[in-house]
């Protein structure tokens, strides 16, 4: 019975989530639902390693142009509708990705604040250094570090906007609701050495596939401030195109920044028994298949 069931495949970037989700979709009559905040953007392909699913349906990718904002609230609404439609067709929705807030919005049925953008405030805040923005946010919400990425100015600005508008902390605003689905969460977490090796290999492949050409085209079309281009792989190449750094340095920074991002993803999901004990961490695809088989029988 798949009428309320949802399988979630999560973990850091380059951990093999997409490959596993595809195999599970083929075996259990599933459809893939992306939980990736970068893959919602059209035209952004190589740098986010978009999955080619063949005949397996894939949802919530290529939703908006790179110059448009896409929020967690928008994602949650669209994802809920999509997952329910898949279930109605008698198929298994498989949510896959590494964007913790997107996944949490569904797993925990988060009540995401509906605060309208304050463009005047944003314009002022965008002129400030990242470190100043971070201290401003901590002054409004001392526990914001549990939710917001300290190295993502766009997220910090949005958090300041929410706290100033509502007068509440982010935790107060993001209340957990009643469960939406019957959920199995499967986590992938390869060793650090293996993960870093895969990250390096992926970056090398991106360059071979034409990452520089893709970024140049998008940069000329949308400009460096486009929300979709505020992405690892794109910002570094834009710095190269503006003659700030060499191409070799850009490649080195992409690898380094991806490793840092992977660490942050691991911290979010707390692979070592912290935040969410509902996640079952597996060592291989065989374990994952057995878990799904048992889950669908229950």
RABEL-V816397 format. One record per helix or strand of 3 or more residues. SS is the DSSP state (@ for helix, = for strand). FROM is the first residue (numbers start at 0). TO is the last residue. Records with the same first field share a line. If there is no record, write none. Layout:
BEGIN
SS=FROM-TO / FROM-TO
END
This chain:
BEGIN
==4-10 / 29-33 / 91-96 / 181-187 / 278-281
@=16-26 / 45-47 / 71-87 / 99-106 / 118-124 / 129-139 / 143-145 / 152-165 / 169-172 / 191-208 / 210-221 / 226-228 / 233-240 / 246-268 / 284-296
END
